[in-house]
């Protein structure tokens, strides 16, 4: 795909969440990954109005509230890559628990703990 928006999105996506999801794309879900790369990463994540840390906090809150653990894990990794601290992520998840329910908060904390443990093991 030779497209400026896609290429910009690919660069941002790699900087924030790496290549793991792209490498796992199959022929079936490749069109979805291309669309996400182009419009989510190339358009919205590339806009100047919010910095990447702010966008990460928003995504963590929304994905935790919506109970999307796989995407939440991806965006927690991305938030750490964007410079958020573990404490900031913890505070965001406490906020989620209070406003969206303890079950959402507990699930999100389990996902975050798993991500943190994986990062520690990787060194």
N, C-alpha and C positions, 0 to 999 in steps of 0.2 A: 504494500500500500504506500504510494508516494503522495503524501498529503501533508501539508504544513501543520495542520491542527493535530493530526495523528502523531507526527514526529515530535511535536512539542509535548504532547500528552505522554508519549513513550518515555521521553527524557524525565519528565516530572514523576511519572509512575515509578520508574527505576530508582530515582533518588529517594522517594518516600517509602515504597514498599518492596523494592527489589524486583527480581524477575521470576520469582517462584510461581506465581499464578499464571504468568504467560507461558512458562516452560511446561506447565501441566495442561495447557489448553489442548483440546482434541480438535479434530476436524469439525465435529458437531458444534462445540461451543466457541470456536474461534471467532465467528461473527459477533458474538456477544462481547468477547474480550476486546475486539477491535472497536466496537461502539463505545464501551466503557473507556478505553484508552483515549479515544478521540474526544468524546464529549465531557466525560467526568474529569479526566486528567488534563486534556489539552485545552478545554474551555474553562470549566468552573474552577479547577484547582490552579489554573494559571492566571486567574483574574487578580488584579492588584488590590482589591478592596480589603482583603483579609490576608494575614500572613499564614504560613503553613501550620504553625503551632495552634493558632486560633481555630483553623479548619480541623485540625486533629482533635481538639477538645470537643468541637461540635459533633464530629463523627463518632467519637467514643460515646458521647451522651445519647445520640440518636440510635446507634446500633445496640447499645446496652438496653435502652428502653424498648426497642423493637424485638429484643431477644434474637439477635443474629450473631451467634457466637463465632462462627468461622470468619465473618467479615470483621467482627470486633477484634479478634486476635490479630488479623492483618493490620488493622488500623492502630492497635496498641503498639505493634512493632514500628509502624510508620511514625507514630507520635514520638517514640523514643528516638528514631532516626531524625525527626524534626527538632529534637532538643528538649522535649518535655522530660521532666524528671519523673521518677517513680512516685514521688510524693504528689506531684501535680496530677498524675493519673489517678492515684488513690483518692485525692480530693474530688476529682470529677466524678468518680464512681460512688463516693459517699453522697454527693448531690443527687445522682441518679436514684440511689436507694431511697432517699427521702421524698423525692418528687414522683417517682415512677413505681415505687413499691420495693419492699425488702427482697422479694424473690428475684426481681430484676437485678438488684444490687448484688445479691449473693452470687447469682450466676455470672455476672460481669466480673466480680472479684475472682472467682475460680478461673475464668478465662485469663485474666490479667496475671494471676499468680503463675499459671502454666507458662505464659509467655516470658515472664521474668525468670523463671527457673530454666527454661530453654536457653535464654540469653546467657545466664551464668555458666551453664554447661559448655556453651560454645566459646566462652572466654572472652 
